[in-house]
Each structure stands twice: as C-alpha cells, then as structure tokens.
C-alpha cells in the first residue's frame, strides 16, 4: 500500500538527510582519528595532586626552605578548607531556599555537615587574628587546646567529655 504523503516530501526528507550526513561526516572522522590520543592522555587538569610537604613541627629552626614550604602548605590547606566551607554553605542555602518551611528537617544533613565543618575550621584557624597567619601560630593554638582539653577532660569544640584513655604509669 503506497504512503499517502506526496513525492516531494519523501524527496525533500532524503535530501535533508543526505545534507546532514555530508556535514557530520568530517567531524565523525576527525573524532574517530583523535579518540586514541584523547583516551591515552586522560588527565583532569583541575584535580592536580600536590605532594604534601614536611609539616612545620618537623622543620629545623634554620631550614628556611622547609619553613617556607610549610607556610605555603598551610596557606593552601586554608584555602581548600575555606572553599569547602563555601560549597557547604551554598548547598545549605539552596536546600533551605528550595524546601522553605520544610527545610528544618529536609535539610538536616546539610546543616549538620556545615556545623561540623565550621567547628573543625574554627578549631584549626579560629582566634588566629586577621594578620597574616603562619603555621607556627596554628601549631601553638593546637598545642594550647590539647593542654586545655587534658586539664579539663572535655572537648573545647563541643564541650563533650573526652574518652578516658589508659595511661601507662609504672608507679
């Protein structure tokens, strides 16, 4: 049974398909030729893995290069932590905006993630002041916090009691 559409519809459709195929052919061939090279060099440029350097507590006092590398590592770590906090804040704001009245229980995970990350960020970088921080200040702050927690037997961050550890006193 012959189709009911006129002959020029079939003709124009075939002509359009031939035109599209002639335009796609060079691109398809070029993609096929370059595919092995793209598969071989599949490095993602924005996920660069940087080697960790020696922390400041392992540097000697007169080793300027080690101290400089530790300062750069500290600055890079701080920038990464700030970026992570920004992403978590953005997620929480988007969730809160999307769910509006239901956001109290629908966005509980995002809120908890942000609170934990902010507490950890403050534990590491908080109270260092607005001047240019260096890892020595952060190391001292961590040392003072650990001493305070040992004396008071509770966490300085969330106020919970610390777990009791067995001491190895030979008395």
Buried (B, 14 or more C-beta within 10 A) or exposed (E): EEEEEEEEEEEEEEEEEEEEEEEEEEEEEEEEEEEEEEEEEEEEEEEEEEEEBBBBEEBEEEEEEBBEBBBEBBBEBBEEBEEBBEEBBEBBBEBBEEEEEEBEEBBEEBBEBBEEBBBBBEBBBEEBEEEEBBBBBBBEBBEEBEEEBEEEEEBEBEEEEEEEEEEEEEE
